[in-house]
Amino acid sequence: QVQLVESGGGSVQAGGSLRLSCAASAYTFSGNYMGWFRQAPGKEREGVAAINTISGSTYYAVSLKGRFTISRDNSKNTLSLQMDSLKPEDTGMYYCAAAVPGTVVTQPLIRYAYNYWGQGTQVTVSS
């Protein structure tokens, strides 16, 4: 059974940093897309960053302007999201997601490309 478990969320002041991690069990990173999404209260879940775990190609929401970095460690089945220069508008629940291995994903930042989701980790940024 696929399990994705996020960790690393918390409360920080604006300008601070957090590093989120997603541990996958019973799941292969090879041949797959994985991503990070976030959802603020009353808003739609939006794509933050995604990665092709074979090629290492990365994809980011334009609004992030280089503040976030997605990475993966295939040997440890771990996906990470380094978040720097955090802003209050970054507040929300952050989710790790994974597509079915071998799926052709044409829009890596769209939630419907992903079949598996973690429970989420809360990020709160105060001004």
N, C-alpha and C positions, 0 to 999 in steps of 0.2 A: 504494500500500500504506500502511496506517495504521501510524504509528510514534509511540510515546509514550516520551519520554526524560526520566527524572527526574534532578534534581541538587539539591545543597544539604544533603544529609545530613552527619552527622559526630558527633563526641563532644562533649558539653557536661556541665557540672555541673548538678545540680538547681537550678531557679530561673532557668536561662539560657533563651536563645531560639535558634531556628533558623528559616530560611525555605526551604521546599522549592519547587522550580519544576518544571514539566512542559512540555516543548516538544513540540508536535505537528507532524508533517509530513504532507503529502498528506491533510489532514483538515480539515473545516470545523467551526468552533465553533458556528455558528449552528444553531438548531433541535435542540439536543442537551443531554443531561445529562453532566456530568463529575464525577468524585469522587476522593477520597483514601481509601485503605484502609491498614490496617496489620496486620502479623502478627508476633506474638512467638513465640519457639521453643516448640513443643509446643501452640500455641493456634490457634484458627480465625482466618481472616482476617476482620477486622471493619471496618465502615464508620466513618470518622472525620468526613468532611464531604463535601457534594456541592453542586452549583450548577446551576441552569438557566441556560444561557448566553444565552438570549433575554431572559427576564424578570429575571435576576439573583437570583432567589430562592435562598436558601441553606438548607442543612439540616445539623445537627450532631448528633453523638452526645451524648446527655444527660450522659454521664459527664465530658465535657470542660469543662463549666461555664464556657463563655466564654473559655477560654484559647487556642483556635485560631480562625483566621480564614481562610476560603477566598475567593479572588478570581480573576478572569480578565481577560485583556487580549485581546479578540477581534482586534484589529489585529495582534497579534504571535503569535496562536495559542498563548498561554501560560496555564497554570493555576498558581496559587500557593497555598501553605499557610503562613501565618505561625503559628508555634508559640511561645507565651510561657509563662512560669512552668512550665517543663518539669519532669516528675517521673520518677523511675526507672521507674515503670510505663508510661511512654510509649515505652520502648525497644522497638525492633522494626524490621522492614523496612517501609518505606512505599511504596505503589504508587499510581500514577496510573491512572485508568480512564476509559473513555469508552463511552457507549452508541451504538448505531447511530442516525444522524440520523433524527429523526422518530419515534423510539420513544416510546410512551407509558409513562413510568416512574412507577409509583404508590408505589414504596418506594425512594427514591434512595440509601438507605444499605445496601441489600441487594446483595451481590456479584453475584447472578445477573441483575441488571438490566443488567450491563455486559458488552460483548463484546470490548473491546480493553483490553489491559493493558501497562504498561511493565515494565521489568525490576526496578524497585525501587531504593530508596536507603536505606542503613542509618542509623538514628538510635539513638545510645546515650547514655543519661542516667545519670550516676553520682551517687551520694549523697554 
